[in-house]
Amino acid sequence: MTDFKPLFEECSTTSAIYIAGPCSAESQEQLLAAAEGVARAGVGIFRAGVWKPRTRPGSFEGVGSIAFEWLGEVKRQYGLRLLTEVATPEHLNTALKAGVDGVWIGARTTTNPFAIQEIADALRGVDIAVLVKNPVSPDVDLWAGSIERIYRSGIRRMAAVHRGFTTYDMSHYRNTPHWSVPTELHRRMPDLTLLSDPSHIGGRRDLIATLSQEALDRGFDGLMIECHPTPDTALSDAAQQVTPDNLQEIIGALMWRRTPVGNDALRDFRLHIDSIDNRILELLAERMEVARNIGDYKKLHSMAVVQRDRFNEMLTAAEARAESMGVSKRFIHRIFTAIHDESVRQQIDDTERK
């Protein structure tokens, strides 16, 4: 999949792509007020949910197809490109008839391959921009599979949208970023436009500016930000929407950094990183060899593979040393836990083979 195209003619690699608008279409007045602010901020693509998949029945689930009349007025008055969410072929057909410029597929829908395939089938023969949000779980294969299904329908103007992942752990964010997942998706599909949705990641408007800059610094092509003229009165996701003035401030403060082709200094840094990574791989291979030898010893002496006290002792020592070296304890905890888990697997597999 190497023949992806820009979402729209004005989308290029020379500047970030910005999409903004309210979580939900609530009234024509609300949409026009939001559109005026979005256009004033220099954003040319307007988003608004017409149908809203909600967790609990009885929550505001969107006004439905009447919103397309209001969106049409937005386009007439401000010339903005229009995007809305679709979750079924019926949604898609209604949106296409209304003349939208693109659609996005939400996280819940991306999680369901059957639903994605139905939408992909309905897209055959259509030339429209399609944005695919990540599934609710950090499953890069599921995300990539959804994109591939849409791609096979003939759609080439596509983007992946990173909106974070559901977690049951205590988190600073509404949806944990797990930045490694979109990074891996981009490694597999380097020509695919990659956008971030800081509104859904953060869940709070005060986090959006920082998350937006982090996404751009991580190489994302642009952002989708929720913007409402009076966010505190919004019928859905009030806490994560910004005002048009806030939007303008956020975009105005963002730094769009790209590396010039042939940058010798960066090349030297990368060569240094490659050298370090090779040493890390060699050390890991050496460690696993030692782990297998330990497994042989444990088997010979009828010892359990997992020695929990030993692992806790090793982890505590590694975290303490990491802190003294300016390395995150949380990072070291994850790394050493993964190394330990792989060492245990190597010992068990080696024991079973013998």
C-alpha positions in Angstrom: 0.0 0.0 0.0 2.2 2.8 -1.3 -0.1 4.9 -3.4 -1.9 6.8 -0.7 -3.0 10.3 -1.7 -3.3 13.6 0.3 -6.7 14.0 2.0 -7.3 17.2 0.0 -5.4 19.3 -2.5 -4.3 21.8 0.2 -2.9 19.0 2.4 0.9 18.9 1.9 4.0 17.9 3.7 5.1 21.6 4.0 2.8 22.3 6.9 0.6 20.5 9.5 -2.9 19.4 8.6 -5.5 20.8 11.0 -9.1 19.6 11.4 -11.4 21.2 14.0 -15.0 21.5 15.0 -17.4 20.5 17.7 -17.8 17.0 19.0 -21.5 17.0 18.0 -23.6 19.1 15.7 -26.3 20.6 18.1 -27.8 23.4 16.1 -27.2 25.6 13.1 -26.3 28.5 15.2 -23.7 26.5 17.1 -22.2 25.1 13.9 -21.9 28.5 12.3 -20.3 30.0 15.4 -17.8 27.2 15.5 -17.1 27.4 11.8 -16.5 31.1 12.0 -13.9 30.5 14.7 -12.3 27.5 12.9 -11.9 29.5 9.7 -10.5 32.5 11.7 -7.9 30.1 13.1 -6.8 29.2 9.6 -8.2 25.7 9.7 -9.8 24.6 6.4 -11.4 21.3 7.4 -14.4 21.2 9.7 -15.5 18.2 11.8 -18.8 17.6 13.5 -20.5 14.4 14.7 -24.0 13.8 13.3 -24.5 10.4 14.9 -22.7 9.9 18.2 -22.1 6.3 19.4 -22.4 6.6 23.2 -21.5 4.2 26.0 -24.8 4.6 27.9 -28.3 4.6 26.4 -30.1 7.8 27.1 -27.0 10.0 26.5 -27.1 12.5 23.7 -26.6 10.5 20.5 -26.6 13.3 17.9 -29.4 15.1 16.1 -29.1 12.8 13.0 -29.4 13.7 9.3 -31.0 17.1 9.9 -27.5 18.3 10.8 -26.4 18.0 7.1 -28.6 21.0 6.3 -26.7 23.0 8.8 -23.3 21.7 7.6 -24.3 22.7 4.1 -24.7 26.3 5.4 -21.3 26.1 7.0 -19.8 25.1 3.6 -21.7 27.9 1.8 -20.7 30.6 4.2 -17.1 29.6 5.1 -16.0 27.3 2.3 -14.7 24.7 4.7 -14.3 21.0 3.9 -16.7 18.9 5.9 -16.1 15.6 7.8 -18.4 13.5 9.9 -18.4 10.1 11.6 -20.1 7.1 10.1 -20.6 3.7 11.7 -22.9 2.0 9.2 -23.4 1.8 5.4 -26.6 3.7 6.0 -24.7 6.6 7.7 -22.2 6.6 4.8 -24.8 6.8 2.1 -26.7 9.6 3.9 -23.4 11.5 4.3 -22.4 11.0 0.7 -25.8 12.3 -0.5 -25.4 15.4 1.7 -22.1 16.2 -0.1 -19.6 15.7 2.7 -15.9 15.8 1.7 -14.8 13.0 4.0 -15.8 10.7 6.8 -14.1 9.2 9.8 -14.6 5.8 11.3 -14.6 5.9 15.1 -12.7 3.7 17.6 -15.6 1.5 18.5 -16.3 0.7 14.8 -12.6 0.1 14.0 -12.7 -2.6 16.7 -15.3 -4.6 14.7 -13.9 -6.1 11.4 -17.5 -7.0 10.3 -18.6 -3.4 10.6 -15.5 -2.1 8.8 -16.0 -4.6 6.0 -19.6 -3.4 5.5 -18.5 0.2 5.3 -15.6 -0.8 2.9 -18.1 -2.5 0.6 -20.3 0.6 0.6 -17.3 2.7 -0.3 -16.5 0.8 -3.6 -16.5 3.2 -6.5 -16.5 6.3 -4.2 -13.7 8.9 -4.2 -13.8 10.4 -0.7 -11.4 11.1 2.1 -11.6 8.4 4.9 -10.0 8.7 8.3 -9.7 5.6 10.5 -9.4 6.1 14.2 -7.5 3.5 16.2 -9.4 0.8 17.9 -10.2 1.1 21.6 -7.4 -1.4 22.5 -3.8 -0.9 21.6 -3.9 -3.5 18.8 -1.8 -2.3 15.8 -2.8 -5.3 13.7 -6.5 -4.5 14.2 -5.9 -0.9 13.2 -3.9 -1.8 10.2 -6.4 -4.4 9.2 -9.2 -1.8 9.2 -7.2 0.5 7.0 -6.4 -2.3 4.6 -10.1 -3.2 4.3 -10.9 0.4 3.3 -7.9 0.5 1.0 -9.0 -2.6 -0.8 -12.4 -0.9 -1.6 -10.4 1.5 -3.8 -10.1 4.4 -1.3 -6.7 6.2 -1.6 -7.3 9.5 0.2 -6.9 8.1 3.7 -5.5 9.0 7.2 -5.1 7.1 10.4 -6.2 9.1 13.5 -4.5 8.3 16.9 -7.1 9.1 19.6 -5.5 7.0 22.5 -6.6 3.7 24.0 -9.0 2.7 26.7 -7.3 1.7 30.0 -8.6 0.6 33.4 -5.5 1.9 35.1 -5.3 5.3 36.8 -4.1 7.6 34.1 -3.4 11.3 33.6 -5.4 11.0 30.3 -8.9 10.0 29.2 -7.3 7.6 26.8 -3.7 6.5 27.2 -1.6 7.5 24.2 0.6 4.4 23.9 2.7 6.3 21.3 4.5 3.1 20.2 1.3 1.9 18.5 0.9 4.7 16.0 4.7 4.6 15.5 4.5 1.0 14.5 1.6 1.7 12.2 3.6 4.4 10.5 6.6 2.0 10.2 4.3 -0.4 8.3 2.5 2.2 6.3 5.0 5.1 5.9 3.1 6.9 3.1 -0.2 7.0 5.1 -1.2 10.3 6.6 -1.0 10.1 10.4 -3.1 12.5 12.5 -3.5 12.8 16.3 -6.7 13.6 18.2 -5.4 15.3 21.4 -9.0 16.0 22.5 -9.8 12.4 23.0 -6.4 11.5 24.4 -6.4 14.2 27.0 -10.1 14.4 27.8 -9.4 17.9 29.2 -8.9 21.1 27.3 -5.9 22.2 29.4 -3.9 19.1 28.0 -4.6 19.7 24.4 -1.8 22.2 23.6 0.9 20.0 25.1 -0.4 16.8 23.5 -0.7 18.6 20.1 3.0 19.7 20.2 4.1 16.2 21.3 2.2 14.6 18.4 3.9 17.0 15.9 7.3 16.4 17.5 6.7 12.7 17.1 6.3 13.2 13.4 2.5 13.2 13.0 1.2 15.0 9.9 -1.5 17.0 11.7 -4.2 17.2 14.4 -8.0 16.8 14.8 -9.1 19.1 17.7 -12.6 19.5 19.1 -13.8 23.1 19.1 -17.1 24.5 20.4 -18.3 28.1 20.7 -19.4 27.5 24.3 -17.8 24.2 25.3 -19.1 24.2 28.9 -22.7 23.9 27.5 -21.8 21.2 24.9 -24.1 18.2 24.8 -21.2 15.7 24.5 -17.5 15.7 25.7 -17.7 19.2 27.1 -14.5 19.0 29.1 -12.3 18.3 26.1 -13.5 21.0 23.7 -11.8 24.3 23.3 -13.2 27.7 22.3 -12.4 29.1 18.9 -10.1 31.6 20.6 -8.3 28.8 22.4 -8.0 26.9 19.1 -6.3 29.9 17.5 -3.9 30.3 20.4 -3.0 26.6 20.3 -2.3 26.5 16.6 -0.5 29.8 16.7 1.9 28.5 19.3 2.6 25.1 17.7 6.1 24.5 16.2 6.1 22.5 12.9 9.5 20.9 12.8 10.7 18.8 9.9 14.3 17.6 9.2 15.9 19.0 6.0 17.0 16.3 3.5 20.7 15.6 3.7 21.1 16.8 7.3 24.6 15.5 8.2 24.4 16.2 11.9 21.2 14.2 12.3 22.6 11.4 10.2 25.6 11.2 12.5 23.3 11.0 15.5 21.3 8.3 13.9 24.4 6.3 13.1 25.4 6.6 16.8 21.9 5.4 17.8 22.2 2.4 15.4 25.5 1.5 16.9 24.0 1.6 20.5 21.0 -0.4 19.4 23.2 -3.1 17.9 25.1 -3.4 21.2 21.7 -3.6 23.1 20.7 -6.5 20.8 23.9 -8.3 21.3 23.6 -7.9 25.1 20.0 -9.2 25.1 21.0 -12.2 23.0 23.8 -12.9 25.5 21.4 -12.5 28.4 19.0 -15.0 26.9 21.7 -17.5 26.5 22.6 -17.2 30.1 18.9 -17.5 31.0 18.7 -20.8 29.1 21.7 -22.1 30.9 20.0 -21.2 34.2 16.9 -23.0 33.0 19.0 -26.1 32.4 20.4 -25.8 36.0 17.0 -25.4 37.5 15.6 -28.4 35.6 18.6 -30.6 36.7 18.0 -29.6 40.4 14.1 -29.7 40.2 13.8 -26.0 40.8 10.9 -23.8 39.8 11.5 -21.6 36.8 10.2 -18.4 38.3 12.1 -17.2 41.4 9.9 -14.2 42.4 12.1 -13.0 45.2 15.1 -12.9 42.9 13.1 -10.9 40.3 11.9 -8.3 42.9 15.5 -7.9 44.1 16.8 -7.4 40.6 14.0 -4.9 39.7 14.5 -2.8 42.8 18.2 -2.6 42.2 17.7 -1.6 38.6 15.2 1.1 39.4 17.4 2.6 42.0 20.4 2.7 39.7 18.3 4.1 36.9 17.1 6.9 39.1 20.7 7.9 39.9 21.4 7.9 36.2 18.5 10.2 35.3 16.5 7.4 33.7 12.8 7.0 34.4 12.0 4.3 37.0 8.7 3.6 35.2 10.6 3.0 31.9 13.1 0.7 33.6 10.3 -1.2 35.3 8.7 -1.9 32.0 11.9 -2.9 30.3 13.2 -5.2 33.0 9.7 -6.8 33.4 9.7 -7.5 29.6 13.2 -9.0 29.8 12.3 -11.1 32.7 9.2 -12.4 31.0 11.1 -13.3 27.9 13.8 -15.0 30.0 11.2 -17.1 31.7 9.6 -18.0 28.4 13.1 -19.0 27.0 13.6 -21.3 30.0 10.2 -22.9 29.8 10.4 -23.5 26.1 13.9 -24.8 26.3 12.9 -27.2 29.1 9.9 -28.4 27.1 12.0 -29.0 24.0 14.4 -31.2 26.1 
